[in-house]
């Protein structure tokens, strides 16, 4: 079994999700794990992947790959898979990774299983685990041909450092003419403070129960006191109260922090899907019958406008600030 992991990067850092997939692949498939980094001036990034279980890292370093466009990456991956006889390609979910995985599946006429949360070997065959029926059950999925493509849900695996190193191998970049037809005119970068919701160990999320966008300062202050990030429900972002980048849920981001504090969130199934893998879930809601209390580890029945400021004050006192 020859396994390749798509190593996505933002700026000068490999994404945590990609490294988590490398770690998982190394435990499932053994030492025959390779990563691939594609972009411009990215060779230095490849060296760090060996510390998470990759025995080899292919590097496609070319100015034509500077923009995060999918088709040029599909060209490079398709050629690499054919040249190296790779039978399994794994992706950590993101907008770019999902686009690349879908394009690669179409190019190679390959099977793609998506939204996986685990990967095992059973009787010598790879088996993926995927949530179904609104995450109430898990089903086993497989592949009928090679190469096998898999896209994992965000937050499924934590990266683990092994102290190893990877062999670096350069890959020639040859693009199809149609792959160069699109170009990126501009990229908008959202300014933010603190960790992103994908990487934060603590997330404080707000829902419609906060009453209005001006009350999100309560959530922000608690998140800052805890060294965490701010999340939001779909209803909140649809109403324009908070940016879409912070949305947690089925149509937003899937997160798995150590601590998730839900403030004024009822706990609809769509939101549950995005945060149920959190280590500890704390719910604050004045409605004692809110669905979120059914799966929260700790629940506070009370007004968020009174409970959250008090909690923030206690956290600051405990931290001496």
C-alpha positions in Angstrom: 0.0 0.0 0.0 1.4 3.4 -1.1 -0.3 6.3 0.7 0.0 10.0 -0.2 -1.2 12.8 2.0 -2.1 16.2 0.5 -0.2 18.7 2.8 -2.0 22.0 2.6 -0.4 25.2 3.9 -1.3 28.7 4.7 1.5 31.2 4.6 4.6 29.5 6.0 2.8 26.8 8.0 1.4 23.4 7.3 -2.2 23.1 8.4 -2.9 21.2 11.6 -5.6 19.1 9.8 -3.1 17.8 7.2 -0.5 16.9 9.8 -3.2 15.1 11.7 -4.0 13.0 8.6 -0.3 12.2 8.2 -0.2 11.0 11.8 -3.3 8.8 11.4 -2.0 7.4 8.1 1.3 6.4 9.7 -0.5 4.4 12.4 -2.8 2.6 9.8 -0.5 2.0 6.9 2.9 1.8 8.7 6.0 3.5 7.3 5.1 3.8 3.7 3.6 7.3 4.0 4.4 10.2 1.8 3.2 13.8 1.8 3.1 16.3 -1.0 3.5 20.0 -0.7 2.5 22.2 -3.7 3.1 25.9 -4.0 5.7 28.5 -4.6 8.8 28.8 -2.2 7.5 25.9 -0.1 10.5 23.6 0.1 11.2 24.5 3.7 7.7 23.4 4.7 8.3 19.9 3.5 11.0 19.2 6.1 8.6 19.6 9.0 6.2 16.8 7.8 8.7 14.1 8.6 8.2 14.9 12.3 4.6 13.7 12.0 5.1 10.4 10.3 5.9 11.0 6.7 8.8 9.0 5.4 9.0 11.0 2.1 7.7 14.4 1.0 7.3 15.3 -2.6 7.7 19.0 -3.3 6.2 20.8 -6.3 7.7 24.2 -5.9 6.8 26.5 -8.8 5.5 30.0 -9.3 2.6 28.6 -11.3 1.3 27.0 -8.0 1.5 30.2 -5.9 -2.2 30.9 -6.1 -4.4 28.4 -4.2 -6.2 27.2 -7.4 -7.3 23.6 -7.7 -6.8 22.5 -11.3 -3.0 23.1 -11.4 -2.7 21.0 -8.3 -4.9 18.3 -9.9 -2.4 18.2 -12.8 0.6 17.7 -10.5 -1.1 15.1 -8.3 -2.4 13.1 -11.2 1.0 12.9 -12.8 2.7 12.0 -9.4 0.1 9.3 -8.7 0.7 7.7 -12.1 4.5 7.9 -11.9 4.8 6.6 -8.4 2.1 4.0 -8.5 0.3 5.5 -5.5 -2.9 3.7 -4.6 -4.3 5.9 -1.7 -4.6 9.6 -1.5 -5.8 11.3 1.8 -7.0 14.9 2.3 -7.9 16.9 5.4 -11.1 18.8 4.6 -10.9 22.4 3.5 -12.3 24.5 0.7 -9.2 23.9 -1.4 -8.7 20.3 -0.5 -12.3 19.4 -1.3 -12.0 21.1 -4.7 -8.7 19.3 -5.4 -10.0 15.9 -4.3 -13.2 16.2 -6.4 -11.2 17.3 -9.5 -8.7 14.5 -9.0 -11.4 11.9 -8.6 -12.9 13.1 -11.9 -9.5 13.2 -13.7 -8.6 9.6 -12.6 -12.1 8.1 -12.6 -11.3 7.2 -9.0 -13.6 6.6 -6.0 -13.8 9.4 -3.4 -15.2 8.9 0.1 -15.8 12.2 1.9 -16.7 13.4 5.4 -14.8 10.5 7.0 -13.8 10.6 10.7 -11.7 7.5 10.9 -9.7 5.0 8.9 -8.8 1.4 9.7 -7.4 -1.7 8.1 -9.6 -4.8 8.2 -8.5 -8.0 6.6 -5.9 -6.2 4.7 -8.4 -3.6 3.3 -8.8 0.0 4.1 -12.2 0.9 5.7 -13.4 4.4 6.3 -15.8 5.5 9.0 -18.4 8.1 8.0 -21.2 9.6 10.1 -24.7 9.2 8.8 -28.3 9.9 9.8 -27.4 13.3 11.2 -24.4 11.8 12.9 -26.4 9.4 15.0 -24.7 6.3 13.5 -21.4 5.5 11.8 -21.1 3.5 8.6 -18.2 1.6 7.1 -17.3 2.6 3.6 -14.7 1.2 1.2 -13.4 1.5 -2.4 -13.8 -0.8 -5.4 -10.8 0.4 -7.4 -7.6 2.3 -7.1 -6.5 4.9 -6.5 -8.6 5.3 -3.4 -9.3 9.0 -2.4 -10.5 10.0 1.1 -11.5 13.4 2.5 -11.6 13.6 6.3 -13.8 15.9 8.4 -12.0 18.8 10.0 -10.7 18.0 13.5 -10.8 14.2 13.1 -7.2 13.6 14.0 -4.7 15.4 16.2 -1.1 15.6 14.8 1.5 13.8 16.9 5.2 14.5 16.6 7.4 11.4 16.2 10.8 13.1 15.9 11.4 11.5 12.5 12.6 13.1 9.3 11.4 12.8 5.7 13.3 12.2 2.4 12.6 15.2 0.2 12.0 14.6 -3.5 11.3 17.3 -6.1 8.4 17.0 -8.5 8.4 18.4 -12.0 5.4 20.8 -12.6 3.8 20.4 -16.0 0.3 21.9 -16.4 -2.5 21.4 -18.8 -3.4 24.4 -20.9 -6.9 24.5 -19.5 -5.6 24.5 -16.0 -3.9 27.9 -16.5 -7.0 29.6 -17.8 -8.2 30.7 -14.4 -6.2 33.2 -12.3 -6.7 34.6 -8.9 -7.2 38.4 -9.0 -7.1 39.0 -5.2 -7.3 37.3 -1.8 -9.1 38.8 1.1 -7.6 38.0 4.5 -9.8 38.5 7.6 -8.0 40.2 10.4 -8.4 38.4 13.7 -6.8 38.1 17.1 -6.1 34.9 18.9 -6.3 31.3 17.6 -8.6 30.2 14.8 -11.6 28.1 15.7 -10.1 25.1 14.0 -7.0 25.2 16.2 -8.2 26.8 19.4 -8.2 24.6 22.6 -11.2 26.6 23.9 -14.1 27.9 21.9 -16.8 30.2 23.3 -19.8 30.3 20.9 -22.8 32.5 20.8 -26.3 32.0 19.5 -29.5 33.9 19.0 -30.0 33.8 22.7 -27.5 36.6 23.0 -30.2 38.9 21.7 -28.2 41.0 19.3 -24.8 41.5 17.7 -23.8 44.1 20.3 -23.9 41.4 22.9 -21.2 39.3 21.3 -18.7 41.3 23.3 -19.8 39.1 26.2 -18.6 36.0 24.3 -15.4 37.8 23.1 -14.4 38.8 26.6 -14.9 35.3 27.9 -13.0 33.8 25.0 -10.1 36.2 25.5 -10.0 35.5 29.3 -9.7 31.7 28.5 -7.2 32.2 25.6 -9.7 30.8 23.2 -11.6 31.7 20.0 -15.2 32.8 19.3 -17.6 30.7 17.4 -21.2 31.3 16.2 -24.3 29.5 15.0 -25.7 29.6 11.5 -28.6 31.7 12.6 -26.2 34.3 14.0 -24.0 34.6 10.9 -27.1 34.6 8.5 -28.4 37.5 10.5 -25.2 39.4 10.0 -24.3 39.4 13.7 -20.9 37.7 13.2 -18.6 36.7 10.3 -19.2 33.5 8.4 -15.7 32.4 9.2 -16.7 31.6 12.8 -19.7 29.5 11.9 -19.7 26.1 13.6 -22.1 23.4 12.4 -23.1 21.2 9.5 -22.8 24.0 6.9 -19.9 25.7 8.8 -16.8 24.3 10.4 -16.3 21.2 12.5 -14.3 21.8 15.6 -13.0 19.6 18.4 -11.6 21.9 21.2 -10.9 20.7 24.7 -13.6 23.0 26.0 -16.6 24.3 24.2 -18.9 26.9 25.9 -22.2 27.4 24.2 -23.9 30.7 25.1 -27.5 31.2 24.2 -27.4 28.3 21.8 -30.4 26.0 21.6 -28.5 23.0 20.2 -30.1 22.2 16.9 -28.8 19.0 15.2 -27.1 21.1 12.6 -25.0 22.8 15.2 -24.4 19.6 17.2 -22.8 18.0 14.2 -20.0 20.7 14.2 -19.0 20.6 17.8 -20.1 17.3 19.4 -16.5 15.9 19.4 -15.4 18.6 21.8 -13.7 17.4 25.0 -16.1 19.1 27.4 -19.2 20.9 26.4 -20.7 23.6 28.7 -24.1 25.0 27.9 -25.5 28.3 29.2 -29.2 28.9 28.3 -32.2 30.2 30.1 -34.4 27.5 28.5 -34.1 24.4 30.7 -35.6 22.4 27.9 -33.1 23.5 25.2 -31.9 20.4 23.3 -28.2 21.3 24.0 -28.6 20.2 27.6 -29.1 16.6 26.3 -25.5 16.3 25.1 -23.7 18.9 27.2 -21.4 17.7 29.9 -22.2 20.7 32.1 -25.3 22.9 32.0 -26.2 26.3 33.4 -29.8 27.3 33.3 -29.7 31.1 33.4 -29.5 34.3 31.5 -26.3 34.5 29.5 -26.2 38.3 30.1 -25.7 37.6 33.8 -23.9 34.3 33.8 -21.2 35.0 31.1 -19.9 38.3 32.6 -19.7 36.6 36.0 -17.9 33.7 34.6 -15.4 36.0 32.8 -14.8 37.8 36.0 -14.1 34.6 37.9 -11.7 33.4 35.2 -9.8 36.6 35.3 -9.6 36.4 39.1 -8.3 32.8 38.9 -5.7 33.8 36.4 -4.7 36.8 38.5 -5.7 39.3 35.8 
